[in-house]
Amino acid sequence: MKFVIQRVTRASVTVDNEIVGQIGKGFLVLIGVSGTDTKEIADKVVKKMLGLRIFEDENGKTNLSLEDVGGELLLISQFTLYADCKKGNRPSFTDAGGPEMANELYEYIINECKKSGKKVEKGIFGADMKVELLNDGPFTIVLDSEKL
């Protein structure tokens, strides 16, 4: 499982010219699910993400968590995080989880994040989404379950 976490001052996702998810200060998270991922793996990555201290404190140090700043979450499914570009110029996505399994884990992740009490917005799984964000920093972190 891979999470690309971008610290944002605002972010939104649009489908068919309609905003379906929108947040202020917080994390825009692109979520890639592999064919071998499980709920246990998701729990581990969600816990790590929610605990990240990547917001600045009064001294300019990245010392505050999402909880500390009252941050929000915008969660977007993105199977292309599992692109394999080793051969040729056309990526292969065979490592990405199948749609049914990946959507189930994506919805599980959304529900687990909601349990934290934070505002959680989302995209639409499998839709053609337009994502806008104002990256704060820029500050981007990649969490890969194989490296946690």
N, C-alpha and C positions, 0 to 999 in steps of 0.2 A: 504494500500500500504506500502511496506517495501523496503527501500534502505539500502543495506550494502555497506558503502563507505570505501574504503581502500586508504589511501594516499600512492602513489607509486612513485618510481623514474622511473619505466618503467613497461609496461604491454602489453600483446598481447593475442589474441584469435585465435585459429586455428581450421579449419573444414576440414576434409578429407586431412590432411597434408598440408593445404594451410593457410597462415596467412590471415585472413579476416579483422582484426582490430588490430591496434598497436599504442601505445602512449608513450611519454616520461613522464616527471614529471606531476603529476595530480592525478585524481581520477579514480580508477577502481570501478564501481558501479554495484552491483548485484541488479536486480530489480524484486521484487515479486508483482504480482497484484492479489488482492482478487476479489471474485465475486461481491462485492458491491462497488468497486472503480469507480470513475468518473474522467472526465477531470479536474473538479474543485479541486478534491483531488490531482491529479497529479500536478496541478499548484502550490499548496501549498507546496508539498514536493520538487519539483524542485527548487522553490524559496529559500527554507531553505537550500538545498544542495549547490546551487550556492553561497550563502552568508556565508557559514561556513568559519570561520577563524581558520584553523588548520595547516597552514604552519608557520614555525618559522621565526621570524624577526631577525634583526641583534643582538638582545640581547638573542636569544634562546627561546623567548616566542612564543607560538602559537597564533599569532596575525594577520597573513596574509591570505587573501582569494585566491581562485583559480585565480581570476582576477589579484590580486596583483603580483602573481608569473608567470603569463602567462601560467597557467596550462591547461592541456588537459583532455578530458573525454573518457573513454572506458565504454560503457553501455552494460550490458549483462542481458538478461532475465533469470530469475531463479524461476520457479514456486515452487521449493522445499522449498523456504523460508516460504511457508504456510503449511509445514508438521505438521500434528497433531499426536503426539506420545503418547497420553494419554492412549490408549488401546493397549495392546500387544506390539510386537516388530516391526511390519510392519507399517510404517507411512501411514496415510491417507492424501489425498490431496484435500479433498472435499471443503476446504475453498479457494483454488486457483481459480482464474478466468478461465472460459472456454477459449480454445485456440483462437478463433476468437476475442472475446472481449479483452483478455489479449494482443494479438498482436496489436490490434488497439491502446490500451493505451500505449504500449511499443513504437510504432512508433510515437505517439503523443509526448511522453516524449523526444524522440530523436530530433524531430523537434523543440520543445520548447527550448531544450538545444542549438541547432544550432543557434537559434535567439540571443543567448548571444554573438555570435561572436567567441566562442572558437572552437578549433579543437575538433570534436566529431567523435569517431569511435564506431563501434558496432559489436556485434556478429550476429548470424543468429538465429532468433526465432525458437525454436523447434529442432534445430540441436544438434548433439552430439559434444559439443565444448570442447576443451582443452584450459584452461586459465592459463597463466603464468604471474607472477608478482613478482616484488621486492618491498615488503611492506616497506615503509619508516617509521621507528620508532621502532616497528610496531605501526601503528596508524589506528584504525578501529572504525567507528561510525555506529550505527544502527539508521536510521530514520524510525519510525513507524507512519503512518498518524493518528492512533488512539491516539497517545501520543503527537501530535503537537498542 
